[in-house]
Amino acid sequence: MVKKAFVSKQLTLKANPDLIKINDSVSALIPKKIEGKFGFINQKGKVLIKPEYSNVGFFAEDCNLLNSPNEKVKIYGSNEYASVRINGEDFRIDIAGKRVYQFIDSDLGKCKPEFKTQLFHGYILGKYYGIIEDSKFENAADYRQFTIYPQYDYLHILEGDDLKNPMIIAIRDNKFGIIDVNNKTIIPFQYSDIKRNYSWKIARLFEVTEDGTNYFYIDLNSRKY
């Protein structure tokens, strides 16, 4: 049975004081898991979209909808909407939490490939991880050629828009933190895990956990959301 799409008119909302940002670089609405269900909170931690979904994404572009063959639904691919799942069905919601579009396969276009050559890569020497800059690295015997000399138990460069200053997940003494290419600690080594996902690229947030079970988001200043 083919699903039928439903589309509602876009809401024109007045300025909402609950959406005022504390941190301009972070999304006004942030996914939050409460009692096993996902909803959205604002930057002050107030629940604005009730937790009723099995999965949610950030308010961000959806390239499949932006490139849809159906002109009427392209608008729902913009970053004014977020993708959510409930009872096995996928929707886009607006900032008021209203389900404005239900996904159907025939509406989905192809995402245009976007590839940026990374400037830095991880390098393993013995059992330790370091960072090299591809254009400058030739000889592992010369420690001066390393951007970060191997000294960590693990490193993972997060995808982001600033290729010259990527954020890097690092493990030291079985604790996760975030460093930059200058080996400066951005997020202290106090977490049991930091997810390798797109939350930094999409929302400039890191998804972390202290107990290995309950995850939450923090920004560059370690502010918890």
Sequence and secondary structure as in RCSB ss.txt:
>XXXX:A:sequence
MVKKAFVSKQLTLKANPDLIKINDSVSALIPKKIEGKFGFINQKGKVLIKPEYSNVGFFAEDCNLLNSPNEKVKI
YGSNEYASVRINGEDFRIDIAGKRVYQFIDSDLGKCKPEFKTQLFHGYILGKYYGIIEDSKFENAADYRQFTIYP
QYDYLHILEGDDLKNPMIIAIRDNKFGIIDVNNKTIIPFQYSDIKRNYSWKIARLFEVTEDGTNYFYIDLNSRKY
>XXXX:A:secstr
      B         GGG  SSTTS SSEEEEETTEEEEE TTS EEEEEEESEEEEE   HHHHT S GGGGG
GGSTT EEEEETTEEEEE TT  EEEE  GGG           SEEEEEETTEEEEEETTT   TT GGGEEEEE
EESEEEE   S TTS  EEEEETTEEEEE TT  EEEEEEESEE  SSHHHHHS EEEESSSS EEEE TT  B 
